[in-house]
Amino acid sequence: MTDIRYIMRSERIKLGSVRSTWWCLGAATVLVPVFGALTALSVDPVEAAARPKAWLVEGGFDPLEPLSAVLLAQFAFGVLGVLTVTSEYSTGQIRSSLLAVPRRRLFLAAKLATLVAVVAAVASALTFGTFFLTQALYPDGLGIGLGDGGAWKALLGSVAYTVFIAVFGFAVGAAVRGTGAAITVFMVVTFVVMSALPAVLPNVLREHVVHYTFFGLAESLTTLQPDPQPGTLVATLLLAAYAALALAPALLLVERRDN
């Protein structure tokens, strides 16, 4: 029986040896704190001080607004998820990998677990690091702590969404296998279908459907509002369901294809 520890070690080495991994993580590492800092520095202290904190009233001053940079970086994490799989297909290394690990679903699971561990670690460092940076940059009296308004829950929600988007990219890459096609599918679903679909619906449906898109669920997980729609638990379960639905074709196809 193949030892899962050796498979995981092999996947860590492969992920770290691919140049695109460092490009994706590097882009996110630069984008998130820089955009967050610029957002915090652009706040008008007089106007912001006159507005209540976001968790007290809807539409109030949101101290976590700079963390929207994490959502901007979702493209980098999603592409990383895609390339985690497709890079092996593009180089032909997948044949050697499947010979070494004949249990294909175990191989795919080890690859996914490695990706999740890396993305969770990087996203946590970026999210919490940017939070402390931006709160320090705010004018006196505007910054908050982790316990204010449940900020720590919103930060964990941001990390969870980042992990989800990487998993979704991975699922698309595993199903499609071609890098260009997989990135296109990922972008169309994430940035077109999930954004444009609610816009073409009647107003009565639009305000409900938008809450259940990727972006709507991300907002529910990262908001300071005490009663987001849908709730945090529902949003988490829905993201898990989206991930499971996306992974199902990949797990099915990996057993049926020649390589």
Stockholm file with secondary structure:
# STOCKHOLM 1.0

chainA/1-259         MTDIRYIMRSERIKLGSVRSTWWCLGAATVLVPVFGALTALSVDPVEAAARPKAWLVEGGFDPLEPLSAVLLAQFAFGVLGVLTVTSEYSTGQIRSSLLAVPRRRLFLAAKLATLVAVVAAVASALTFGTFFLTQALYPDGLGIGLGDGGAWKALLGSVAYTVFIAVFGFAVGAAVRGTGAAITVFMVVTFVVMSALPAVLPNVLREHVVHYTFFGLAESLTTLQPDPQPGTLVATLLLAAYAALALAPALLLVERRDN
#=GR chainA/1-259 SS CCCHHHHHHHHHHHHHHCHHHHHHHHHHHHHHHHHHHHHHHTCCHHHHHTSCBTTTSTTSBCTTGGGHHHHHTHHHHHHHHHHHHHHHHHHTHHHHHHHHCCCHHHHHHHHHHHHHHHHHHHHHHHHHHHHHHHHHHSCTTTCCCTTGGGHHHHHHHHHHHHHHHHHHHHHHHHHHCCHHHHHHHHHIIIIIIHHHHHHTSCHHHHHHHGGGSHHHHHHHHHCCCSSCSSCHHHHHHHHHHHHHHHHHHHHHHHHHSCC
#=GC SS_cons         CCCHHHHHHHHHHHHHHCHHHHHHHHHHHHHHHHHHHHHHHTCCHHHHHTSCBTTTSTTSBCTTGGGHHHHHTHHHHHHHHHHHHHHHHHHTHHHHHHHHCCCHHHHHHHHHHHHHHHHHHHHHHHHHHHHHHHHHHSCTTTCCCTTGGGHHHHHHHHHHHHHHHHHHHHHHHHHHCCHHHHHHHHHIIIIIIHHHHHHTSCHHHHHHHGGGSHHHHHHHHHCCCSSCSSCHHHHHHHHHHHHHHHHHHHHHHHHHSCC
//
